[in-house]
Amino acid sequence: MLYHNLSVNDQGHLAIAGMDACELAATYGTPLYVLDEDLVRSKCRTYVQAMRACLPEGSMPLFASKALCFRGIYPVIDEEGMGADCFLIRKEQPDLLCAELDPRDLFGNVGYHRPCDMVFVNGQLTVKDGHLMKVDEERLYRQGKEEIERLLG
């Protein structure tokens, strides 16, 4: 199987984290989007551990809200020590998708000329013209890659 949490059960049905996909579909209807919360939490912990090992105290990985946009994911990432990005739906009408989270964990970006012209974290400009401010990006990249490879072994 593609992932360790996917299997085929005794009835020949797809099982996701031990849950019969046919039973889930019968109970909740289709289409159905199913997440293995334990796997999501495990992936969050991998990123948190890598950041703690390589970056200054107080650094945290941010979940990309555009990747999985539903309210149920935010308590999980918060409990695992991650923050979340927020994004503008329309620049004429700013909406913070994850405004119920601790504001210290929020991340916002603004892109008028390209996907990301500026990034603000806790009200401070951290990216300008696509480059991190006051940070050696190459060093962070190398350290992060090494730590993730070590963790994923």
C-alpha positions as MATLAB code, in Angstrom:
seq = 'MLYHNLSVNDQGHLAIAGMDACELAATYGTPLYVLDEDLVRSKCRTYVQAMRACLPEGSMPLFASKALCFRGIYPVIDEEGMGADCFLIRKEQPDLLCAELDPRDLFGNVGYHRPCDMVFVNGQLTVKDGHLMKVDEERLYRQGKEEIERLLG';
ca = [
       0.000    0.000    0.000;
       0.998    3.605   -0.518;
       0.793    4.531    3.175;
       1.155    2.431    6.318;
      -2.312    3.463    7.532;
      -4.054    2.036    4.444;
      -4.905   -1.646    4.183;
      -7.412   -4.133    2.827;
      -9.599   -5.698    5.511;
     -11.048   -9.231    5.713;
     -14.061   -8.187    3.585;
     -11.721   -6.954    0.827;
     -12.566   -3.302    1.569;
     -10.159   -0.411    1.806;
      -9.401    0.394    5.444;
      -8.115    3.798    6.509;
      -6.444    3.673    9.922;
      -8.427    0.495   10.569;
     -11.775    2.039    9.587;
     -13.719    0.302    6.797;
     -14.112    2.821    3.952;
     -17.395    1.207    2.815;
     -18.864    1.547    6.301;
     -17.701    5.170    6.494;
     -19.340    5.897    3.129;
     -22.580    4.176    4.201;
     -22.633    6.174    7.447;
     -21.595    9.604    6.175;
     -22.368    9.473    2.452;
     -20.127   10.235   -0.485;
     -18.073   11.999   -1.522;
     -16.278   11.684    1.798;
     -12.917   13.122    2.779;
     -11.240   10.992    5.460;
      -8.194   11.953    7.515;
      -6.179    9.767    9.853;
      -5.788   12.136   12.803;
      -2.986   10.059   14.311;
      -0.998   10.314   11.075;
      -1.632   14.067   10.821;
      -0.436   14.502   14.416;
       2.648   12.385   13.731;
       3.581   14.547   10.721;
       3.046   17.705   12.794;
       5.386   16.368   15.488;
       8.077   15.636   12.883;
       8.060   19.256   11.726;
       7.943   20.649   15.275;
      10.936   18.507   16.315;
      12.921   19.574   13.243;
      12.218   23.258   13.887;
      13.198   22.964   17.558;
      16.455   21.282   16.578;
      17.450   23.793   13.882;
      15.881   27.176   14.598;
      15.891   29.709   17.419;
      13.575   29.253   20.401;
      10.056   30.370   19.632;
      10.204   29.268   15.979;
       7.358   27.088   14.817;
       6.201   25.430   11.626;
       3.047   26.827   10.070;
       0.306   24.718    8.564;
      -0.680   25.907    5.071;
      -4.398   26.601    5.426;
      -4.896   26.544    1.671;
      -3.771   22.894    1.644;
      -6.615   21.669    3.870;
      -9.167   24.330    4.575;
     -11.550   23.193    7.322;
     -11.948   24.276   10.939;
     -11.342   20.832   12.436;
      -7.652   20.858   11.509;
      -6.792   23.962   13.579;
      -7.279   22.459   17.057;
      -5.083   19.513   15.997;
      -2.208   21.659   14.736;
      -2.497   23.949   17.766;
      -2.342   20.997   20.181;
       0.763   19.716   18.368;
       2.597   23.042   18.767;
       2.186   24.402   15.250;
       0.777   27.669   14.003;
      -1.286   28.295   10.882;
      -0.996   30.726    8.048;
      -3.897   32.928    7.116;
      -4.518   34.267    3.685;
      -6.565   36.923    1.962;
      -9.539   35.549    0.102;
      -9.895   38.878   -1.746;
      -7.656   41.859   -1.116;
     -10.764   44.092   -1.151;
     -12.274   42.095    1.735;
      -9.649   40.617    4.079;
     -10.745   37.449    5.842;
      -8.619   35.609    8.395;
      -9.539   31.981    8.030;
      -8.104   30.893   11.384;
      -8.845   33.941   13.527;
      -9.869   31.823   16.518;
      -6.247   30.733   17.067;
      -3.777   32.504   19.322;
      -2.750   35.663   17.402;
       0.913   34.934   18.186;
       0.640   31.898   15.925;
      -0.927   33.667   12.961;
       0.868   34.248    9.715;
      -0.317   36.477    6.920;
       0.909   37.135    3.419;
       0.195   39.748    0.803;
       0.718   39.232   -2.910;
      -0.143   41.947   -5.390;
       2.520   41.387   -8.074;
       3.369   37.721   -7.408;
       2.083   35.043   -5.000;
       3.972   36.536   -2.072;
       5.423   40.067   -2.102;
       5.545   40.469    1.672;
       5.003   38.244    4.700;
       4.158   39.524    8.154;
       4.468   37.395   11.285;
       3.247   38.910   14.550;
       3.103   42.266   12.794;
       6.759   42.149   11.707;
       7.906   42.069    8.092;
       9.708   38.734    7.632;
       9.728   38.334    3.833;
      10.208   41.085    1.297;
      10.401   40.567   -2.469;
      10.426   36.802   -1.921;
      13.419   36.711    0.459;
      13.580   36.158    4.211;
      14.676   39.199    6.172;
      17.524   38.906    8.720;
      17.917   35.148    8.151;
      20.517   33.060    6.314;
      18.104   31.086    4.127;
      20.746   28.707    2.730;
      21.934   27.707    6.217;
      18.353   27.143    7.405;
      17.596   25.099    4.309;
      20.612   22.842    4.823;
      19.954   22.385    8.557;
      16.248   21.732    8.059;
      16.850   19.225    5.279;
      19.434   17.362    7.374;
      17.138   17.241   10.414;
      14.107   16.049    8.445;
      16.218   13.352    6.777;
      17.466   12.309   10.232;
      13.931   12.190   11.653;
      12.459   10.328    8.694;
      15.582    8.131    8.600;
];
